[in-house]
Every structure is written in structure tokens, then in C-alpha cells.
Amino acid sequence: MDSYCIKEFAEAVEVIPYTLSKNAGLNLITIVTELRNRHAQGEINAGINVRKGQITTILEENVVQRLLVSTSAMMLATECVRMILKIDDIITVR
């Protein structure tokens, strides 16, 4: 059950690069596949450069977002989902 939840969470988070690529008018499949491959190869600083329309090293491009902002957003979103799931459990039990 845990692996299923983790897989679904990973797919949910993957919506972010899909949405960014789509809004920038880039090829969704190509960009997300290349980003996934680069991250799998250990390039943790690879990101989508919408101006160039390609995957680049975001630190070299000076695209830096504070880690605290991203971490807080992910934690709040995750907590929100957990609360929704708990509500579903409470309704089912009653």
C-alpha cells in the first residue's frame, strides 16, 4: 500500500513540469521525459527553461527559488491531502 501511495504522489507532483511546459507552449512529452531522465542520472539541478524551450541547469541560468518556499508549499499541499483522506475515513466509519 505504501509503494502505491508513493507512486501516486510522485505522479501528482509530476503535474508541475507538465503544466509549466504546456503553459510555455513546449512539447510536453519531450520536455518531461528529458527532465525525468536527467534527474534519474543525478542532475538534481536540471529544470525547465521556458525562454530557451529546453532543459538546462537552473543554477547556471540564475533561476533560483528559495528552498523554504518550495518546501513549505509541498508540506502544506501534502498535509491538505492527508486531511481530506482522513475526512473520507471518518465518513466511511460512521
DAZIWO-V430793 format. One record per residue. N is the residue number from 0. RES is the residue in one small letter. NEAR is the number of other ideal C-beta (glycine too) atoms within 8 Angstrom. Layout:
BEGIN
[[N;RES;NEAR] [N;RES;NEAR]]
END
This chain:
BEGIN
[[0;m;4] [1;d;5] [2;s;6] [3;y;7] [4;c;8] [5;i;8] [6;k;8] [7;e;8] [8;f;9] [9;a;8] [10;e;8] [11;a;7] [12;v;8] [13;e;10] [14;v;8] [15;i;7] [16;p;11] [17;y;10] [18;t;8] [19;l;10] [20;s;13] [21;k;9] [22;n;6] [23;a;9] [24;g;4] [25;l;11] [26;n;6] [27;l;9] [28;i;6] [29;t;8] [30;i;14] [31;v;12] [32;t;8] [33;e;10] [34;l;13] [35;r;9] [36;n;8] [37;r;10] [38;h;10] [39;a;6] [40;q;6] [41;g;5] [42;e;8] [43;i;5] [44;n;7] [45;a;11] [46;g;11] [47;i;11] [48;n;12] [49;v;8] [50;r;4] [51;k;6] [52;g;7] [53;q;7] [54;i;10] [55;t;10] [56;t;9] [57;i;11] [58;l;8] [59;e;6] [60;e;9] [61;n;5] [62;v;8] [63;v;6] [64;q;6] [65;r;6] [66;l;6] [67;l;6] [68;v;8] [69;s;9] [70;t;8] [71;s;8] [72;a;8] [73;m;9] [74;m;8] [75;l;8] [76;a;8] [77;t;9] [78;e;8] [79;c;8] [80;v;8] [81;r;8] [82;m;8] [83;i;8] [84;l;8] [85;k;8] [86;i;8] [87;d;8] [88;d;8] [89;i;8] [90;i;7] [91;t;6] [92;v;5] [93;r;4]]
END
